[in-house]
């Protein structure tokens, strides 16, 4: 492959980041559809959480097994992202979305068919694979409809994902182990004709694979930033509830986390109006400070303040990491980069509760902020390397 021109510096103050996406008739029609489908995808992540206790009773499985059942979803997403990358490279972005919705519906219906553990693991894995397809399908649709305005539009898509994070537990609150998944499957099926109604982009770009971009400091910074953002979600979802349970009921924790998801939605959208490096800086500070305060706090008011800070940080860091990626990799060569970037993000979501749980168990919750702080130091080193690389090119 011929040598590609050097990518722009992700820390530069390029003005295109904060411009509004170009508006066309097709993009106006596509915008609410993509937002709605993002909510559907996100709800697939969280619909299982309230159902796990009932599933444990039905199957007779232990806590560790139920945790693995929840965790198989993000692991399966890693394979789904690879499949989605191939579909997008072939110019089948809409098919990628339809495959994702169809598989989510089939996998969700599977929970109503059989309660055997092996079957439940299989259908939950199907849902994870297809969620990976839907995620990349939605992301590349944004690149198709809003060339030059991807950054701001994706920040709105992330906001919709936060709304879906609230909708999933509401579905999961339906009675029994079957009703929540049947309800979600119906919603996913309804999404298929909606996805098919997406208009054709006026001039859809051709997306190519390019492994060379993975070596650029800018891409590496964006990947670690996405790992940082998703790792913070994992710590909040998988560790903080155990700390808060000392003084908060399950209902209170659920309400607090739903409100946090709403704040993340606002933060993600607001960060799209700021340059990527500024959004990322705000996100790093918010996550490190927020998790440190949440871990060290011993009262509900302190925890609620900490969740507000964390929400601002999570929304800003996710949007900022995306902006750095878009500035570092040309969109016509972004397939490989976006697949790997998304996979690293998913790994961050897995690492968060594991590493955070070990820290909480052996050092105490007050040390939770050490985990994001350590990753932030790596990001700082990559930022310096990126600046030096830019200086050498000029």
Secondary structure, DSSP 8 states (H G I E B T S, - for coil): ---------TTS--GGGGS-----HHHHHHHHHHHHHHHHHHHHHHTTGGGHHHHHHHH---HHHHHHHHHHHHHHHHHHHHHHHHHHHTT-HHHHHHHHHHHHHHHHHHTTT---HHHHHHHHHHHHHHHHHHHHHHHHHHHHH-TT-HHHHHHHHHHHHHHHHHHHHHHHTSSTTTHHHHHHHHHHHHHHHHHHT----TT-------GGGGGSHHHHHHHHHHHHHHHHHHHIIIIIHHHHTTT--HHHHHHHHHHHHHHHHHHHHHHTTS-HHHHHHHHHHHHHHHHHHHHH--SHHHHHHHHHHHHHHHHHHHHHHHHHHHHHS-GGG-HHHHHHHHHHHHHHHHHHHHHHHHHHHHT-GGGTHHHHHHHHHHHHHHHHHHHHHHHHH-
